[in-house]
Amino acid sequence: MIPRIIHQTWNTPEIPGNLREFQHSWRAHHPGFEYRLWTEADNLGLIQQHYPEFTGYFTKLTPYILKMDFIRAVYMHHQGGIYSDLDVEVIKPFDPLLSGSNIMSGREFNGIGRRMRGSDFICSALIASPAGHPVWLEIMHRMASGYRMKKRLEPCSSYTIEMGMRMCSEALEERSRSVGDVTIHAHELFFPAAPTERLIENRRRRAAELGSYAIHHYEASWISPLSRLIYAVMRLHQRWESRRVLRGHLTTIK
């Protein structure tokens, strides 16, 4: 059984204003669940107390997003429940999805996995699990044993995906095939829009059309300044294109 606990994390108890609406959506739709916001100090203390063999690995991890990729596996193994990135917005309660004992996960839609390996990764921005499931300890060992420093000209985004998300995705996929106790939902449930869709209103409209339970908004606070600039330009272009289409529609009506 998946415990009714929601885990999220930020480096301090004060999260940025642009994420608070998404954070509130978890509490609003799950009033009977325990909610835990873990800080950077909490995360280190959890590992030191319960998984001390990973302390050296955890403290040396850079960039910071790799700590987040690792700690979510720790939450799932130690306590179970739901882990969610802070940029995930809940649309409706998750209770119907948590009745079984399987790990719950979902695939991205047109994410970085398409470019890296030709198929979408399971996205660990939103996962749920019973406590103590062995796959999480396996993922922790995979990440620690496979860790290497970033190569000088290697893109930061590709490096962080290789060191975290890819290892998690492939372990869950293997477990799903071999044992069958991992449920991998299609993108419609949690990841209705692609990362390249930068307009929140478009993501929400897409989620409503698909009957999604949640929306990953891909705030990507960890990405490089260049990537953030590219996302900003994409957002401006998409907004301009939406307005152009609307103007054309109104002209046709007249």
Secondary structure, 3 states (H helix, E strand, C coil): CCCCEEEEECCCCCCCHHHHHHHHHHHHHCCCCEEEEECHHHHHHHHHHHCHHHHHHHHHCCCHHHHHHHHHHHHHHHCCEEEECCCEEECCCCHHHCCCCCEEEEECCCCHHHHHHCCCCECCCEEEECCCCHHHHHHHHHHHHCCCCCCCCCCHHHHHHHHHHHHHHHHHHHHHHHCCCEEEECCCCCCCCCCCCCCHHHHHHHHHHHCCCEEECCCCCCCCHHHHHHHHHHHHHHHHHHHHHHHHHHHHHC
